Amino acid sequence: MNLAPIFDPEVRKPGPKPAAVDLQKVFIVGTIIWIVALAVVAVLLFVFQMHVATLPFLTCILGIVIGILLLIWEKWYRPEYTKLAED
């Protein structure tokens, strides 16, 4: 086992180039999944009167809010994170 790369940064191999990803698609798909989960939990909560679904209901709402905030973040920082993959 060669320990030189651990102690000497000059000996290390260069890291891989960052992958070009479209975070907007990822965040949209994730938010849609949270919306579908919210619909399922809402049916359990309101139609079947399952009060144990209250916490999952709030969790789904929070997931949707976080997804929307991430879409806003992606809109602002798209030029910066796409630039990393181009270099």
Distance bins in CASP14 RR format, pairs under 12 A and 6 or more apart:
PFRMAT RR
TARGET T0000
AUTHOR 0000-0000-0000
RMODE 2
METHOD distances of the structure
MODEL  1
2 8 0 0 0 0 0 1 0 0 0 0 0
2 11 0 0 0 0 1 0 0 0 0 0 0
2 12 0 0 0 0 0 1 0 0 0 0 0
2 13 0 0 0 0 0 1 0 0 0 0 0
3 11 0 0 0 0 1 0 0 0 0 0 0
3 12 0 0 0 0 0 1 0 0 0 0 0
4 10 0 0 0 0 1 0 0 0 0 0 0
4 11 1 0 1 0 0 0 0 0 0 0 0
4 12 0 0 0 0 1 0 0 0 0 0 0
4 13 0 0 0 0 0 1 0 0 0 0 0
5 11 1 0 1 0 0 0 0 0 0 0 0
5 12 1 0 1 0 0 0 0 0 0 0 0
5 13 1 0 0 1 0 0 0 0 0 0 0
5 14 0 0 0 0 0 1 0 0 0 0 0
5 15 0 0 0 0 0 1 0 0 0 0 0
6 12 0 0 0 0 1 0 0 0 0 0 0
9 15 0 0 0 0 0 1 0 0 0 0 0
16 85 0 0 0 0 0 1 0 0 0 0 0
17 84 0 0 0 0 1 0 0 0 0 0 0
17 85 1 0 0 1 0 0 0 0 0 0 0
17 86 0 0 0 0 1 0 0 0 0 0 0
17 87 0 0 0 0 1 0 0 0 0 0 0
18 80 0 0 0 0 0 1 0 0 0 0 0
18 81 0 0 0 0 1 0 0 0 0 0 0
18 82 0 0 0 0 1 0 0 0 0 0 0
18 83 0 0 0 0 1 0 0 0 0 0 0
18 84 1 0 1 0 0 0 0 0 0 0 0
18 85 1 0 1 0 0 0 0 0 0 0 0
18 86 0 0 0 0 1 0 0 0 0 0 0
18 87 0 0 0 0 1 0 0 0 0 0 0
19 81 0 0 0 0 0 1 0 0 0 0 0
19 82 0 0 0 0 0 1 0 0 0 0 0
19 84 0 0 0 0 1 0 0 0 0 0 0
19 85 1 0 0 1 0 0 0 0 0 0 0
19 86 0 0 0 0 0 1 0 0 0 0 0
20 78 0 0 0 0 0 1 0 0 0 0 0
20 81 0 0 0 0 1 0 0 0 0 0 0
20 82 1 0 0 1 0 0 0 0 0 0 0
20 83 0 0 0 0 0 1 0 0 0 0 0
20 84 0 0 0 0 1 0 0 0 0 0 0
20 85 1 1 0 0 0 0 0 0 0 0 0
20 86 1 0 0 1 0 0 0 0 0 0 0
20 87 0 0 0 0 0 1 0 0 0 0 0
21 27 0 0 0 0 0 1 0 0 0 0 0
21 74 0 0 0 0 0 1 0 0 0 0 0
21 78 0 0 0 0 0 1 0 0 0 0 0
21 81 0 0 0 0 1 0 0 0 0 0 0
21 82 0 0 0 0 1 0 0 0 0 0 0
21 84 0 0 0 0 0 1 0 0 0 0 0
21 85 1 0 0 1 0 0 0 0 0 0 0
22 28 0 0 0 0 1 0 0 0 0 0 0
22 29 0 0 0 0 0 1 0 0 0 0 0
22 74 0 0 0 0 1 0 0 0 0 0 0
22 78 0 0 0 0 1 0 0 0 0 0 0
22 81 0 0 0 0 0 1 0 0 0 0 0
22 82 0 0 0 0 1 0 0 0 0 0 0
22 85 0 0 0 0 0 1 0 0 0 0 0
23 29 0 0 0 0 0 1 0 0 0 0 0
23 30 0 0 0 0 0 1 0 0 0 0 0
23 67 0 0 0 0 0 1 0 0 0 0 0
23 70 1 0 0 1 0 0 0 0 0 0 0
23 71 0 0 0 0 1 0 0 0 0 0 0
23 72 0 0 0 0 0 1 0 0 0 0 0
23 73 0 0 0 0 1 0 0 0 0 0 0
23 74 1 0 1 0 0 0 0 0 0 0 0
23 75 0 0 0 0 0 1 0 0 0 0 0
23 76 0 0 0 0 0 1 0 0 0 0 0
23 77 0 0 0 0 1 0 0 0 0 0 0
23 78 1 0 0 1 0 0 0 0 0 0 0
23 80 0 0 0 0 0 1 0 0 0 0 0
23 81 1 0 0 1 0 0 0 0 0 0 0
23 82 0 0 0 0 1 0 0 0 0 0 0
23 84 0 0 0 0 0 1 0 0 0 0 0
23 85 0 0 0 0 0 1 0 0 0 0 0
24 30 0 0 0 0 0 1 0 0 0 0 0
24 31 0 0 0 0 0 1 0 0 0 0 0
24 67 0 0 0 0 0 1 0 0 0 0 0
24 70 0 0 0 0 1 0 0 0 0 0 0
24 71 1 0 0 1 0 0 0 0 0 0 0
24 72 0 0 0 0 0 1 0 0 0 0 0
24 73 0 0 0 0 0 1 0 0 0 0 0
24 74 1 0 1 0 0 0 0 0 0 0 0
24 75 1 0 0 1 0 0 0 0 0 0 0
24 76 0 0 0 0 0 1 0 0 0 0 0
24 77 0 0 0 0 0 1 0 0 0 0 0
24 78 1 0 0 1 0 0 0 0 0 0 0
24 81 0 0 0 0 0 1 0 0 0 0 0
24 82 0 0 0 0 0 1 0 0 0 0 0
25 31 0 0 0 0 0 1 0 0 0 0 0
25 32 0 0 0 0 0 1 0 0 0 0 0
25 70 0 0 0 0 0 1 0 0 0 0 0
25 71 0 0 0 0 0 1 0 0 0 0 0
25 74 0 0 0 0 1 0 0 0 0 0 0
26 32 0 0 0 0 0 1 0 0 0 0 0
26 33 0 0 0 0 0 1 0 0 0 0 0
26 67 0 0 0 0 0 1 0 0 0 0 0
26 70 0 0 0 0 1 0 0 0 0 0 0
26 71 0 0 0 0 0 1 0 0 0 0 0
26 74 0 0 0 0 1 0 0 0 0 0 0
26 81 0 0 0 0 0 1 0 0 0 0 0
27 33 0 0 0 0 0 1 0 0 0 0 0
27 34 0 0 0 0 0 1 0 0 0 0 0
27 63 0 0 0 0 0 1 0 0 0 0 0
27 64 0 0 0 0 0 1 0 0 0 0 0
27 66 0 0 0 0 1 0 0 0 0 0 0
27 67 1 0 1 0 0 0 0 0 0 0 0
27 68 0 0 0 0 1 0 0 0 0 0 0
27 69 0 0 0 0 1 0 0 0 0 0 0
27 70 1 0 1 0 0 0 0 0 0 0 0
27 71 1 0 1 0 0 0 0 0 0 0 0
27 72 0 0 0 0 1 0 0 0 0 0 0
27 73 0 0 0 0 1 0 0 0 0 0 0
27 74 1 0 1 0 0 0 0 0 0 0 0
27 75 0 0 0 0 1 0 0 0 0 0 0
27 77 0 0 0 0 0 1 0 0 0 0 0
27 78 0 0 0 0 0 1 0 0 0 0 0
28 34 0 0 0 0 0 1 0 0 0 0 0
28 35 0 0 0 0 0 1 0 0 0 0 0
28 64 0 0 0 0 0 1 0 0 0 0 0
28 67 0 0 0 0 1 0 0 0 0 0 0
28 68 0 0 0 0 0 1 0 0 0 0 0
28 70 0 0 0 0 1 0 0 0 0 0 0
28 71 1 0 0 1 0 0 0 0 0 0 0
28 74 0 0 0 0 1 0 0 0 0 0 0
28 75 0 0 0 0 0 1 0 0 0 0 0
29 35 0 0 0 0 0 1 0 0 0 0 0
29 36 0 0 0 0 0 1 0 0 0 0 0
29 67 0 0 0 0 0 1 0 0 0 0 0
29 70 0 0 0 0 0 1 0 0 0 0 0
29 71 0 0 0 0 0 1 0 0 0 0 0
30 36 0 0 0 0 1 0 0 0 0 0 0
30 37 0 0 0 0 1 0 0 0 0 0 0
30 60 0 0 0 0 0 1 0 0 0 0 0
30 63 0 0 0 0 1 0 0 0 0 0 0
30 64 0 0 0 0 1 0 0 0 0 0 0
30 66 0 0 0 0 1 0 0 0 0 0 0
30 67 1 0 0 1 0 0 0 0 0 0 0
30 68 0 0 0 0 0 1 0 0 0 0 0
30 70 0 0 0 0 1 0 0 0 0 0 0
30 71 0 0 0 0 0 1 0 0 0 0 0
31 37 0 0 0 0 0 1 0 0 0 0 0
31 38 0 0 0 0 0 1 0 0 0 0 0
31 60 0 0 0 0 0 1 0 0 0 0 0
31 61 0 0 0 0 0 1 0 0 0 0 0
31 62 0 0 0 0 0 1 0 0 0 0 0
31 63 1 0 0 1 0 0 0 0 0 0 0
31 64 1 0 0 1 0 0 0 0 0 0 0
31 65 0 0 0 0 1 0 0 0 0 0 0
31 66 0 0 0 0 1 0 0 0 0 0 0
31 67 1 0 1 0 0 0 0 0 0 0 0
31 68 1 0 0 1 0 0 0 0 0 0 0
31 69 0 0 0 0 0 1 0 0 0 0 0
31 70 0 0 0 0 1 0 0 0 0 0 0
31 71 1 0 0 1 0 0 0 0 0 0 0
31 72 0 0 0 0 0 1 0 0 0 0 0
31 74 0 0 0 0 0 1 0 0 0 0 0
32 38 0 0 0 0 0 1 0 0 0 0 0
32 39 0 0 0 0 0 1 0 0 0 0 0
32 60 0 0 0 0 0 1 0 0 0 0 0
32 63 0 0 0 0 0 1 0 0 0 0 0
32 64 0 0 0 0 1 0 0 0 0 0 0
32 67 0 0 0 0 1 0 0 0 0 0 0
32 68 0 0 0 0 0 1 0 0 0 0 0
32 71 0 0 0 0 0 1 0 0 0 0 0
33 39 0 0 0 0 0 1 0 0 0 0 0
33 40 0 0 0 0 0 1 0 0 0 0 0
33 60 0 0 0 0 1 0 0 0 0 0 0
33 63 0 0 0 0 1 0 0 0 0 0 0
33 64 0 0 0 0 1 0 0 0 0 0 0
33 67 0 0 0 0 0 1 0 0 0 0 0
34 40 0 0 0 0 0 1 0 0 0 0 0
34 41 0 0 0 0 0 1 0 0 0 0 0
34 56 0 0 0 0 0 1 0 0 0 0 0
34 57 0 0 0 0 0 1 0 0 0 0 0
34 58 0 0 0 0 0 1 0 0 0 0 0
34 59 0 0 0 0 1 0 0 0 0 0 0
34 60 1 0 1 0 0 0 0 0 0 0 0
34 61 0 0 0 0 1 0 0 0 0 0 0
34 62 0 0 0 0 1 0 0 0 0 0 0
34 63 1 0 1 0 0 0 0 0 0 0 0
34 64 1 0 1 0 0 0 0 0 0 0 0
34 65 0 0 0 0 1 0 0 0 0 0 0
34 66 0 0 0 0 1 0 0 0 0 0 0
34 67 1 0 0 1 0 0 0 0 0 0 0
34 68 0 0 0 0 1 0 0 0 0 0 0
34 70 0 0 0 0 0 1 0 0 0 0 0
35 41 0 0 0 0 0 1 0 0 0 0 0
35 42 0 0 0 0 0 1 0 0 0 0 0
35 60 1 0 0 1 0 0 0 0 0 0 0
35 61 0 0 0 0 0 1 0 0 0 0 0
35 63 0 0 0 0 1 0 0 0 0 0 0
35 64 1 0 0 1 0 0 0 0 0 0 0
35 65 0 0 0 0 0 1 0 0 0 0 0
35 67 0 0 0 0 0 1 0 0 0 0 0
35 68 0 0 0 0 0 1 0 0 0 0 0
36 42 0 0 0 0 0 1 0 0 0 0 0
36 43 0 0 0 0 0 1 0 0 0 0 0
36 60 0 0 0 0 1 0 0 0 0 0 0
36 63 0 0 0 0 0 1 0 0 0 0 0
36 64 0 0 0 0 0 1 0 0 0 0 0
37 43 0 0 0 0 0 1 0 0 0 0 0
37 44 0 0 0 0 0 1 0 0 0 0 0
37 53 0 0 0 0 0 1 0 0 0 0 0
37 56 1 0 0 1 0 0 0 0 0 0 0
37 57 0 0 0 0 1 0 0 0 0 0 0
37 58 0 0 0 0 0 1 0 0 0 0 0
37 59 0 0 0 0 1 0 0 0 0 0 0
37 60 1 0 1 0 0 0 0 0 0 0 0
37 61 0 0 0 0 0 1 0 0 0 0 0
37 62 0 0 0 0 0 1 0 0 0 0 0
37 63 0 0 0 0 1 0 0 0 0 0 0
37 64 0 0 0 0 1 0 0 0 0 0 0
38 44 0 0 0 0 0 1 0 0 0 0 0
38 45 0 0 0 0 1 0 0 0 0 0 0
38 46 0 0 0 0 0 1 0 0 0 0 0
38 53 0 0 0 0 0 1 0 0 0 0 0
38 56 0 0 0 0 1 0 0 0 0 0 0
38 57 1 0 0 1 0 0 0 0 0 0 0
38 58 0 0 0 0 1 0 0 0 0 0 0
38 59 0 0 0 0 1 0 0 0 0 0 0
38 60 1 1 0 0 0 0 0 0 0 0 0
38 61 1 0 0 1 0 0 0 0 0 0 0
38 62 0 0 0 0 0 1 0 0 0 0 0
38 63 0 0 0 0 1 0 0 0 0 0 0
38 64 1 0 0 1 0 0 0 0 0 0 0
38 65 0 0 0 0 0 1 0 0 0 0 0
39 45 0 0 0 0 0 1 0 0 0 0 0
39 46 0 0 0 0 0 1 0 0 0 0 0
39 47 0 0 0 0 0 1 0 0 0 0 0
39 53 0 0 0 0 0 1 0 0 0 0 0
39 56 0 0 0 0 0 1 0 0 0 0 0
39 57 0 0 0 0 0 1 0 0 0 0 0
39 60 0 0 0 0 1 0 0 0 0 0 0
39 61 0 0 0 0 0 1 0 0 0 0 0
39 64 0 0 0 0 0 1 0 0 0 0 0
40 46 0 0 0 0 0 1 0 0 0 0 0
40 47 0 0 0 0 0 1 0 0 0 0 0
40 48 0 0 0 0 0 1 0 0 0 0 0
40 50 0 0 0 0 0 1 0 0 0 0 0
40 53 0 0 0 0 1 0 0 0 0 0 0
40 56 0 0 0 0 1 0 0 0 0 0 0
40 57 0 0 0 0 0 1 0 0 0 0 0
40 60 0 0 0 0 1 0 0 0 0 0 0
41 47 0 0 0 0 0 1 0 0 0 0 0
41 48 0 0 0 0 0 1 0 0 0 0 0
41 50 0 0 0 0 1 0 0 0 0 0 0
41 51 0 0 0 0 0 1 0 0 0 0 0
41 52 0 0 0 0 0 1 0 0 0 0 0
41 53 1 0 1 0 0 0 0 0 0 0 0
41 54 0 0 0 0 1 0 0 0 0 0 0
41 55 0 0 0 0 1 0 0 0 0 0 0
41 56 1 0 1 0 0 0 0 0 0 0 0
41 57 1 0 1 0 0 0 0 0 0 0 0
41 58 0 0 0 0 1 0 0 0 0 0 0
41 59 0 0 0 0 1 0 0 0 0 0 0
41 60 1 0 1 0 0 0 0 0 0 0 0
41 61 0 0 0 0 1 0 0 0 0 0 0
41 63 0 0 0 0 0 1 0 0 0 0 0
41 64 0 0 0 0 0 1 0 0 0 0 0
42 48 0 0 0 0 0 1 0 0 0 0 0
42 50 0 0 0 0 0 1 0 0 0 0 0
42 53 0 0 0 0 1 0 0 0 0 0 0
42 54 0 0 0 0 0 1 0 0 0 0 0
42 56 0 0 0 0 1 0 0 0 0 0 0
42 57 1 0 0 1 0 0 0 0 0 0 0
42 58 0 0 0 0 0 1 0 0 0 0 0
42 60 0 0 0 0 1 0 0 0 0 0 0
42 61 0 0 0 0 0 1 0 0 0 0 0
43 49 0 0 0 0 0 1 0 0 0 0 0
43 50 0 0 0 0 1 0 0 0 0 0 0
43 53 0 0 0 0 1 0 0 0 0 0 0
43 56 0 0 0 0 0 1 0 0 0 0 0
43 57 0 0 0 0 0 1 0 0 0 0 0
43 60 0 0 0 0 0 1 0 0 0 0 0
44 50 1 0 1 0 0 0 0 0 0 0 0
44 51 0 0 0 0 1 0 0 0 0 0 0
44 52 0 0 0 0 1 0 0 0 0 0 0
44 53 1 0 1 0 0 0 0 0 0 0 0
44 54 0 0 0 0 0 1 0 0 0 0 0
44 55 0 0 0 0 0 1 0 0 0 0 0
44 56 0 0 0 0 1 0 0 0 0 0 0
44 57 0 0 0 0 1 0 0 0 0 0 0
44 60 0 0 0 0 0 1 0 0 0 0 0
45 51 1 0 0 1 0 0 0 0 0 0 0
45 52 0 0 0 0 1 0 0 0 0 0 0
45 53 1 0 1 0 0 0 0 0 0 0 0
45 54 1 0 0 1 0 0 0 0 0 0 0
45 55 0 0 0 0 0 1 0 0 0 0 0
45 56 0 0 0 0 1 0 0 0 0 0 0
45 57 1 0 1 0 0 0 0 0 0 0 0
45 58 0 0 0 0 0 1 0 0 0 0 0
45 60 0 0 0 0 0 1 0 0 0 0 0
45 61 0 0 0 0 0 1 0 0 0 0 0
46 53 0 0 0 0 1 0 0 0 0 0 0
46 54 0 0 0 0 0 1 0 0 0 0 0
46 57 0 0 0 0 1 0 0 0 0 0 0
47 53 0 0 0 0 0 1 0 0 0 0 0
50 56 0 0 0 0 1 0 0 0 0 0 0
50 57 0 0 0 0 0 1 0 0 0 0 0
51 57 0 0 0 0 0 1 0 0 0 0 0
53 59 0 0 0 0 1 0 0 0 0 0 0
53 60 0 0 0 0 1 0 0 0 0 0 0
54 60 0 0 0 0 0 1 0 0 0 0 0
54 61 0 0 0 0 0 1 0 0 0 0 0
55 61 0 0 0 0 0 1 0 0 0 0 0
55 62 0 0 0 0 0 1 0 0 0 0 0
56 62 0 0 0 0 0 1 0 0 0 0 0
56 63 0 0 0 0 0 1 0 0 0 0 0
57 63 0 0 0 0 0 1 0 0 0 0 0
57 64 0 0 0 0 0 1 0 0 0 0 0
58 64 0 0 0 0 0 1 0 0 0 0 0
58 65 0 0 0 0 0 1 0 0 0 0 0
59 65 0 0 0 0 0 1 0 0 0 0 0
59 66 0 0 0 0 0 1 0 0 0 0 0
60 66 0 0 0 0 0 1 0 0 0 0 0
60 67 0 0 0 0 0 1 0 0 0 0 0
61 67 0 0 0 0 0 1 0 0 0 0 0
61 68 0 0 0 0 0 1 0 0 0 0 0
62 68 0 0 0 0 0 1 0 0 0 0 0
62 69 0 0 0 0 0 1 0 0 0 0 0
63 69 0 0 0 0 1 0 0 0 0 0 0
63 70 0 0 0 0 1 0 0 0 0 0 0
64 70 0 0 0 0 0 1 0 0 0 0 0
64 71 0 0 0 0 0 1 0 0 0 0 0
65 71 0 0 0 0 0 1 0 0 0 0 0
65 72 0 0 0 0 0 1 0 0 0 0 0
66 72 0 0 0 0 0 1 0 0 0 0 0
66 73 0 0 0 0 0 1 0 0 0 0 0
67 73 0 0 0 0 1 0 0 0 0 0 0
67 74 0 0 0 0 1 0 0 0 0 0 0
68 74 0 0 0 0 0 1 0 0 0 0 0
68 75 0 0 0 0 0 1 0 0 0 0 0
69 75 0 0 0 0 0 1 0 0 0 0 0
69 76 0 0 0 0 0 1 0 0 0 0 0
70 76 0 0 0 0 0 1 0 0 0 0 0
70 77 0 0 0 0 0 1 0 0 0 0 0
70 78 0 0 0 0 0 1 0 0 0 0 0
71 77 0 0 0 0 0 1 0 0 0 0 0
71 78 0 0 0 0 0 1 0 0 0 0 0
72 78 0 0 0 0 0 1 0 0 0 0 0
73 80 0 0 0 0 0 1 0 0 0 0 0
73 81 0 0 0 0 1 0 0 0 0 0 0
74 80 0 0 0 0 0 1 0 0 0 0 0
74 81 0 0 0 0 1 0 0 0 0 0 0
74 82 0 0 0 0 0 1 0 0 0 0 0
75 81 0 0 0 0 0 1 0 0 0 0 0
77 83 0 0 0 0 0 1 0 0 0 0 0
77 84 0 0 0 0 0 1 0 0 0 0 0
78 84 0 0 0 0 0 1 0 0 0 0 0
78 85 0 0 0 0 0 1 0 0 0 0 0
79 85 0 0 0 0 0 1 0 0 0 0 0
79 86 0 0 0 0 0 1 0 0 0 0 0
80 86 0 0 0 0 0 1 0 0 0 0 0
80 87 0 0 0 0 0 1 0 0 0 0 0
81 87 0 0 0 0 0 1 0 0 0 0 0
END
